[in-house]
Amino acid sequence: MGLLPFPKKAMEHLPVEVIGNILSRLGAARDVVIASSTCRKWREAWRNHLHTLTFNSNDWPLYHELTRSRLEIIVTQTIFQTNGLQCLSIMMDDVDEFSAAPVIAWLMYTRETLRELHYNVRTTPNINILEICGRQRLEVLALAHNTITGVEPSYQKFPCLRSLSLSYVSVSALDLSIFLTACPKVEVLSLISLDIVISDPHASMELSTNSLKDIYVEAISLDKIILEADSLEKLQLKDCTLELFELVSKGKLRLLKIDDVSVIHLDIGDSAENLEIVDVSNFTIMWSKFHHMIAKSSKLRRLRLWTVVFDDDDEVVDIETISSCFPQLSHLSLSYELREAAIQYGLQGSFQLENVVVLELGWTVISDLFSEWAAGLLQRCPNLRKLVIHGVVSETKTHEECETLAKFTSFIVRLMRKYSKIDVQFEYD
């Protein structure tokens, strides 16, 4: 990242605190070092007013060519010339393992002023980050490719932590649960590809927190996850394999997002009343059961059921039920395998989706049913402003597929003449 030409006299009149903010916006350690060599004042800003510093092995190719000891010296010298760092990011997992001693020195030197730590470093031996950074004023902690063991909540407390991210971390279900209790103010939790050590044969994990508002879980396989979170507003599950996921909450949930999840029993209890967004994709559902789970979400504004598969071939999404249960719905997205029943039963009745202004429809295999289905939905959205058609078009098309696509194109042209005020967009893969 380069600096724009800046008049020397103007630089001389900049307050040193402003220069510190400029250097902090550069972020990357190499850029900060180069920029701070501009003049004495900028060197002073680096030493005393720099609050953000990033070491990322992707920022500079030479990081991969330096020996471990040389790299450790560079990082040490750079950090030790600063005072009062508030945000430190060390993302070096794809270079050689560091010795534990210098890494401990970096953390010990900065820990009293740090508010944000992003740590992805492989060391020999492994470092106990919780022991080093506990009882400080950290507000954001992101750990990757690390191990957490033997959590002591009475000693390893994080009284100010509001955001916690664990990626590719090895931790027992018990230690994770205890760690969460040591973070009484945590509001955002991200768990990605954890290596969860299970002591009991049922492979279960129970987490309890009163402060958590947002949780994201990705690429985790367990028999059971039970989450007690009275203040939870956002729940996102992606690429997980579970037998049971149970949420115990007090009805503050506003967003539910599920993507490519295999779960036998999903229970959000009485948490659906304030849901505003439900986004489900690449998921097998039993419509009657799923609808029952979210039926009380009278405040729902966005509903997305995308590339979903029905557990029962005879099931259909009842659009009339959607209309009656979710009167505030303004954005509806639907994509699933269409059958005759989707037209015959899914669109029966004289209901109207009065508040729907954006409608997204998708197919994976184009058929004549799609045109009929799209026309039926358009008739029931009197205030629609935007229609987005998503489709998959294979590279090798049979004559029959070409004919179907041609018919659909002609149909859309006729339809748009009828609904000329609707903005129509097409997105094909």
C-alpha positions as CSV (number, residue, x, y, z in Angstrom):
1,M,0.0,0.0,0.0
2,G,1.5,3.3,-1.0
3,L,1.1,6.8,0.4
4,L,-0.1,9.7,-1.8
5,P,2.4,12.6,-2.3
6,F,2.0,14.9,0.6
7,P,3.7,18.4,0.8
8,K,6.5,18.4,3.3
9,K,5.3,21.7,5.0
10,A,1.9,20.2,5.4
11,M,3.3,17.1,7.0
12,E,5.3,19.2,9.4
13,H,2.1,20.9,10.7
14,L,0.1,17.7,11.2
15,P,-0.4,16.8,14.9
16,V,1.5,13.7,15.9
17,E,-1.7,12.1,17.0
18,V,-3.2,12.5,13.5
19,I,0.0,10.9,12.0
20,G,-0.5,8.0,14.4
21,N,-4.0,7.5,13.1
22,I,-2.7,7.6,9.5
23,L,-0.1,5.0,10.3
24,S,-2.7,2.9,12.1
25,R,-5.0,2.9,9.0
26,L,-2.1,1.4,7.0
27,G,-2.2,-1.6,9.3
28,A,0.4,-3.8,7.6
29,A,3.6,-3.7,9.6
30,R,5.9,-3.3,6.5
31,D,3.9,-0.3,5.2
32,V,3.9,1.3,8.7
33,V,7.7,1.0,8.9
34,I,8.3,2.5,5.5
35,A,5.9,5.4,6.1
36,S,7.3,6.2,9.5
37,S,10.7,6.7,8.0
38,T,9.4,9.8,6.3
39,C,10.7,12.1,9.0
40,R,11.4,12.4,12.7
41,K,7.8,13.4,13.5
42,W,6.4,10.3,11.8
43,R,8.9,8.1,13.7
44,E,7.7,9.7,16.9
45,A,4.1,8.9,15.9
46,W,5.0,5.3,15.2
47,R,6.6,5.0,18.7
48,N,4.0,6.7,20.7
49,H,0.7,7.0,18.8
50,L,0.4,3.9,16.7
51,H,-2.6,1.9,17.9
52,T,-3.0,-0.8,15.1
53,L,-0.4,-3.1,13.8
54,T,-0.7,-6.2,11.5
55,F,1.7,-8.9,10.6
56,N,0.1,-11.0,7.8
57,S,2.2,-13.5,5.8
58,N,0.0,-12.7,2.8
59,D,0.9,-9.0,2.8
60,W,4.6,-9.5,1.8
61,P,6.0,-12.5,-0.2
62,L,9.4,-12.2,1.5
63,Y,7.8,-13.3,4.8
64,H,8.0,-16.8,3.3
65,E,11.6,-16.5,2.4
66,L,13.0,-15.4,5.7
67,T,14.3,-17.8,8.2
68,R,12.3,-18.3,11.4
69,S,14.9,-16.5,13.6
70,R,15.1,-13.6,11.2
71,L,11.3,-13.2,11.1
72,E,11.1,-13.4,14.9
73,I,13.7,-10.6,15.1
74,I,11.8,-8.4,12.7
75,V,8.5,-8.8,14.5
76,T,10.1,-8.3,17.9
77,Q,11.9,-5.1,16.8
78,T,8.8,-3.7,15.2
79,I,6.5,-4.3,18.2
80,F,9.0,-3.2,20.8
81,Q,9.4,0.2,19.2
82,T,5.7,0.9,19.8
83,N,4.0,2.1,23.0
84,G,0.3,1.6,23.6
85,L,-0.8,-0.7,20.8
86,Q,-4.5,-1.3,21.0
87,C,-5.0,-3.7,18.1
88,L,-2.5,-6.4,17.2
89,S,-2.9,-8.9,14.4
90,I,-0.4,-11.7,13.9
91,M,-1.5,-14.0,11.1
92,M,1.4,-16.2,10.4
93,D,0.1,-19.8,10.4
94,D,1.5,-20.6,6.9
95,V,5.2,-19.8,7.7
96,D,7.5,-21.9,9.9
97,E,6.6,-22.5,13.5
98,F,7.9,-19.8,15.9
99,S,9.7,-20.4,19.1
100,A,7.4,-19.9,22.0
101,A,9.7,-17.4,23.9
102,P,9.5,-14.4,21.4
103,V,5.8,-14.8,20.9
104,I,5.2,-14.8,24.6
105,A,7.4,-11.6,24.8
106,W,5.2,-9.9,22.1
107,L,2.0,-10.6,24.0
108,M,3.4,-9.7,27.4
109,Y,4.7,-6.4,26.1
110,T,1.4,-5.4,24.6
111,R,-1.2,-7.1,26.7
112,E,-1.9,-4.2,29.1
113,T,-3.0,-1.8,26.4
114,L,-4.5,-4.3,23.9
115,R,-8.2,-4.1,23.1
116,E,-8.1,-6.4,20.1
117,L,-6.0,-9.4,19.3
118,H,-6.1,-11.6,16.2
119,Y,-3.7,-14.5,16.7
120,N,-2.9,-17.2,14.2
121,V,0.6,-18.4,15.0
122,R,2.0,-21.9,15.3
123,T,4.5,-22.2,18.1
124,T,6.7,-24.9,19.6
125,P,5.6,-25.6,22.3
126,N,2.0,-24.4,22.3
127,I,1.3,-21.1,24.1
128,N,-1.6,-20.7,26.6
129,I,-3.1,-17.5,25.3
130,L,-5.7,-17.4,28.0
131,E,-3.2,-17.4,30.7
132,I,-1.2,-14.5,29.1
133,C,-4.1,-12.3,28.1
134,G,-6.6,-13.1,30.8
135,R,-7.6,-10.4,33.4
136,Q,-6.7,-7.7,30.9
137,R,-8.9,-5.3,28.9
138,L,-9.3,-7.2,25.7
139,E,-12.6,-6.6,23.9
140,V,-12.0,-8.7,20.7
141,L,-10.1,-12.0,20.6
142,A,-9.7,-14.1,17.5
143,L,-7.8,-17.3,17.8
144,A,-6.9,-19.8,15.0
145,H,-4.9,-23.0,14.8
146,N,-4.4,-23.1,18.6
147,T,-5.1,-25.3,21.5
148,I,-7.1,-24.4,24.6
149,T,-6.7,-26.7,27.7
150,G,-7.4,-26.6,31.4
151,V,-9.4,-23.3,31.6
152,E,-9.3,-21.8,35.0
153,P,-12.2,-19.3,35.2
154,S,-11.2,-17.8,38.5
155,Y,-7.8,-16.8,37.0
156,Q,-8.3,-16.6,33.2
157,K,-11.1,-14.1,33.2
158,F,-11.9,-11.8,30.3
159,P,-14.1,-9.1,31.9
160,C,-14.2,-6.8,28.9
161,L,-14.4,-9.3,26.0
162,R,-17.3,-8.6,23.7
163,S,-16.3,-10.7,20.6
164,L,-14.7,-14.1,20.6
165,S,-13.7,-16.1,17.4
166,L,-12.2,-19.6,17.5
167,S,-11.2,-21.2,14.2
168,Y,-9.4,-24.5,13.8
169,V,-8.9,-24.6,17.6
170,S,-8.6,-27.8,19.6
171,V,-10.7,-27.5,22.8
172,S,-12.8,-29.8,24.9
173,A,-16.5,-29.2,25.2
174,L,-16.1,-28.7,28.9
175,D,-13.3,-26.1,28.5
176,L,-15.3,-24.2,25.9
177,S,-18.2,-24.1,28.2
178,I,-16.1,-22.9,31.1
179,F,-14.3,-20.3,28.9
180,L,-17.6,-18.8,27.9
181,T,-18.6,-18.3,31.6
182,A,-15.2,-16.5,32.0
183,C,-16.4,-13.9,29.4
184,P,-19.4,-12.3,31.2
185,K,-19.9,-9.5,28.5
186,V,-19.3,-11.5,25.3
187,E,-21.9,-10.6,22.7
188,V,-20.5,-12.2,19.5
189,L,-19.3,-15.8,19.2
190,S,-17.9,-17.5,16.1
191,L,-16.9,-21.2,16.2
192,I,-15.4,-22.5,13.0
193,S,-14.0,-26.0,12.3
194,L,-13.3,-26.7,16.0
195,D,-11.6,-30.0,17.0
196,I,-13.8,-30.7,19.9
197,V,-12.5,-33.1,22.4
198,I,-15.4,-35.1,23.9
199,S,-15.2,-36.9,27.2
200,D,-18.6,-38.6,27.2
201,P,-19.8,-41.1,24.5
202,H,-22.8,-38.9,23.5
203,A,-20.6,-36.2,21.9
204,S,-22.6,-33.3,23.3
205,M,-21.8,-29.7,24.1
206,E,-23.7,-27.4,26.4
207,L,-23.1,-23.6,26.4
208,S,-24.7,-21.1,28.7
209,T,-24.4,-17.3,28.5
210,N,-26.6,-14.4,29.4
211,S,-24.9,-11.8,27.3
212,L,-24.5,-13.5,23.9
213,K,-26.4,-11.8,21.0
214,D,-24.9,-13.3,17.9
215,I,-23.5,-16.8,17.3
216,Y,-22.0,-18.3,14.1
217,V,-21.2,-22.0,14.0
218,E,-19.5,-23.6,11.0
219,A,-18.1,-27.1,10.1
220,I,-18.8,-28.7,13.5
221,S,-20.0,-32.3,13.9
222,L,-21.6,-33.4,17.2
223,D,-24.5,-35.4,18.4
224,K,-25.9,-32.6,20.5
225,I,-25.5,-28.9,21.0
226,I,-27.6,-27.2,23.7
227,L,-27.3,-23.4,23.8
228,E,-28.8,-21.4,26.7
229,A,-28.7,-17.7,25.6
230,D,-31.4,-15.5,26.9
231,S,-30.3,-12.4,24.9
232,L,-29.6,-14.2,21.6
233,E,-30.6,-12.2,18.5
234,K,-28.8,-13.9,15.6
235,L,-28.3,-17.7,15.1
236,Q,-26.3,-18.9,12.1
237,L,-25.4,-22.5,11.4
238,K,-23.4,-23.6,8.4
239,D,-22.0,-26.9,7.1
240,C,-22.7,-28.7,10.4
241,T,-23.7,-32.3,11.1
242,L,-25.8,-32.6,14.2
243,E,-28.4,-34.9,15.7
244,L,-29.9,-32.2,18.0
245,F,-29.6,-28.5,18.2
246,E,-31.6,-26.9,21.0
247,L,-31.8,-23.2,21.7
248,V,-33.1,-22.1,25.1
249,S,-33.8,-18.4,25.0
250,K,-36.2,-15.7,25.9
251,G,-37.7,-14.8,22.5
252,K,-35.2,-12.1,21.4
253,L,-34.1,-14.0,18.3
254,R,-34.3,-11.8,15.1
255,L,-32.3,-13.8,12.6
256,L,-32.1,-17.5,11.9
257,K,-29.8,-18.7,9.1
258,I,-29.2,-22.3,8.2
259,D,-26.9,-23.3,5.3
260,D,-26.0,-26.9,4.4
261,V,-26.7,-28.3,7.8
262,S,-27.7,-31.9,8.5
263,V,-29.7,-32.0,11.7
264,I,-32.3,-34.5,12.9
265,H,-34.0,-32.3,15.5
266,L,-33.8,-28.5,15.4
267,D,-35.5,-26.8,18.3
268,I,-35.6,-23.1,18.9
269,G,-38.3,-23.3,21.5
270,D,-40.2,-20.1,22.1
271,S,-37.6,-18.0,20.4
272,A,-39.4,-17.4,17.2
273,E,-41.9,-14.6,18.1
274,N,-39.5,-11.8,17.2
275,L,-37.9,-13.3,14.1
276,E,-37.5,-10.9,11.3
277,I,-35.2,-12.9,8.9
278,V,-35.3,-16.6,8.2
279,D,-32.8,-17.8,5.6
280,V,-32.6,-21.6,4.9
281,S,-30.5,-23.1,2.1
282,N,-29.2,-26.5,1.0
283,F,-31.3,-28.1,3.7
284,T,-33.7,-31.0,4.0
285,I,-36.9,-29.9,5.7
286,M,-40.3,-31.3,6.8
287,W,-42.4,-28.3,5.8
288,S,-45.2,-28.9,8.4
289,K,-42.6,-29.2,11.2
290,F,-40.5,-26.3,10.0
291,H,-43.5,-24.1,9.6
292,H,-44.8,-24.9,13.0
293,M,-41.4,-23.8,14.4
294,I,-41.6,-20.3,12.9
295,A,-45.4,-19.9,12.7
296,K,-45.5,-17.4,15.5
297,S,-43.0,-15.1,13.7
298,S,-45.6,-12.4,12.9
299,K,-42.8,-9.8,12.5
300,L,-41.0,-11.8,9.8
301,R,-39.8,-9.5,6.9
302,R,-37.5,-11.8,4.9
303,L,-38.1,-15.5,4.2
304,R,-35.6,-17.4,2.1
305,L,-36.0,-21.1,1.3
306,W,-33.3,-21.8,-1.2
307,T,-32.4,-25.2,-2.8
308,V,-34.3,-26.9,0.0
309,V,-35.3,-30.6,-0.3
310,F,-38.5,-31.9,1.3
311,D,-38.4,-34.9,3.6
312,D,-41.6,-36.1,2.1
313,D,-42.1,-36.1,-1.7
314,D,-45.8,-35.1,-1.3
315,E,-45.0,-32.0,0.8
316,V,-45.4,-28.5,-0.7
317,V,-44.7,-25.0,0.6
318,D,-48.2,-23.5,1.3
319,I,-47.9,-19.9,0.1
320,E,-51.3,-19.1,1.6
321,T,-50.1,-20.1,5.0
322,I,-47.0,-17.9,4.5
323,S,-49.3,-15.0,3.6
324,S,-51.5,-15.4,6.8
325,C,-48.7,-16.1,9.3
326,F,-46.3,-13.4,8.1
327,P,-48.3,-10.3,7.2
328,Q,-45.2,-8.0,7.3
329,L,-43.2,-10.2,4.8
330,S,-41.5,-7.9,2.2
331,H,-38.8,-10.1,0.7
332,L,-39.6,-13.7,-0.4
333,S,-37.0,-16.0,-1.9
334,L,-38.0,-19.5,-3.1
335,S,-36.1,-22.2,-4.9
336,Y,-36.9,-25.9,-4.7
337,E,-37.9,-28.8,-7.0
338,L,-41.3,-28.1,-8.4
339,R,-44.0,-30.7,-8.8
340,E,-47.6,-30.5,-9.9
341,A,-48.7,-30.3,-6.2
342,A,-46.7,-27.0,-5.8
343,I,-49.1,-25.4,-8.3
344,Q,-52.2,-27.3,-7.3
345,Y,-52.0,-27.0,-3.6
346,G,-49.2,-24.4,-2.9
347,L,-51.0,-21.6,-4.7
348,Q,-54.6,-22.4,-3.9
349,G,-56.9,-19.8,-2.4
350,S,-57.4,-16.1,-3.1
351,F,-54.7,-14.8,-0.7
352,Q,-52.5,-11.8,-1.4
353,L,-48.9,-11.1,-0.4
354,E,-49.6,-7.5,0.1
355,N,-46.3,-6.3,1.5
356,V,-43.9,-8.3,-0.7
357,V,-41.9,-5.9,-2.8
358,V,-39.0,-8.2,-3.7
359,L,-39.5,-11.7,-5.1
360,E,-36.7,-14.1,-5.9
361,L,-37.4,-17.4,-7.7
362,G,-34.9,-20.0,-8.7
363,W,-34.6,-23.3,-10.5
364,T,-31.9,-26.0,-10.8
365,V,-33.8,-27.8,-13.6
366,I,-35.9,-25.6,-15.9
367,S,-39.4,-26.9,-16.6
368,D,-42.8,-25.6,-17.8
369,L,-44.0,-25.8,-14.2
370,F,-41.6,-22.9,-13.3
371,S,-43.4,-20.5,-15.7
372,E,-46.8,-21.4,-14.2
373,W,-45.5,-21.1,-10.7
374,A,-43.9,-17.7,-11.3
375,A,-47.0,-16.4,-12.9
376,G,-49.1,-17.6,-9.9
377,L,-46.9,-15.9,-7.4
378,L,-46.7,-12.6,-9.4
379,Q,-50.5,-12.5,-9.4
380,R,-50.5,-12.6,-5.6
381,C,-47.9,-9.8,-5.1
382,P,-49.8,-6.7,-6.1
383,N,-47.2,-4.3,-4.8
384,L,-44.1,-6.1,-6.2
385,R,-41.3,-3.8,-7.3
386,K,-38.5,-6.3,-8.1
387,L,-38.4,-9.8,-9.5
388,V,-35.1,-11.8,-9.6
389,I,-35.0,-15.0,-11.6
390,H,-32.1,-17.4,-10.7
391,G,-31.3,-20.3,-12.9
392,V,-28.8,-23.0,-13.7
393,V,-28.1,-23.5,-17.4
394,S,-26.0,-26.5,-18.3
395,E,-23.2,-26.1,-20.8
396,T,-24.4,-29.1,-22.8
397,K,-28.1,-28.6,-23.6
398,T,-30.4,-31.1,-25.3
399,H,-32.9,-30.0,-27.9
400,E,-35.7,-30.4,-25.4
401,E,-33.9,-28.1,-22.8
402,C,-33.4,-25.5,-25.5
403,E,-37.1,-25.5,-26.3
404,T,-38.0,-25.2,-22.7
405,L,-35.7,-22.3,-22.2
406,A,-37.0,-20.6,-25.3
407,K,-40.6,-21.1,-24.1
408,F,-39.7,-19.6,-20.7
409,T,-38.0,-16.6,-22.3
410,S,-41.1,-15.9,-24.4
411,F,-43.3,-16.3,-21.3
412,I,-41.3,-13.8,-19.3
413,V,-41.5,-11.3,-22.1
414,R,-45.3,-11.6,-22.2
415,L,-45.4,-11.4,-18.4
416,M,-43.3,-8.3,-18.2
417,R,-45.6,-6.5,-20.7
418,K,-48.4,-7.2,-18.2
419,Y,-46.3,-6.1,-15.2
420,S,-44.3,-3.3,-16.8
421,K,-43.6,-1.4,-13.5
422,I,-41.7,-4.4,-12.1
423,D,-37.9,-4.4,-12.3
424,V,-36.9,-7.8,-13.6
425,Q,-33.4,-9.3,-13.3
426,F,-31.9,-12.6,-14.3
427,E,-28.9,-14.4,-12.7
428,Y,-27.8,-17.6,-14.4
429,D,-25.0,-20.0,-13.4
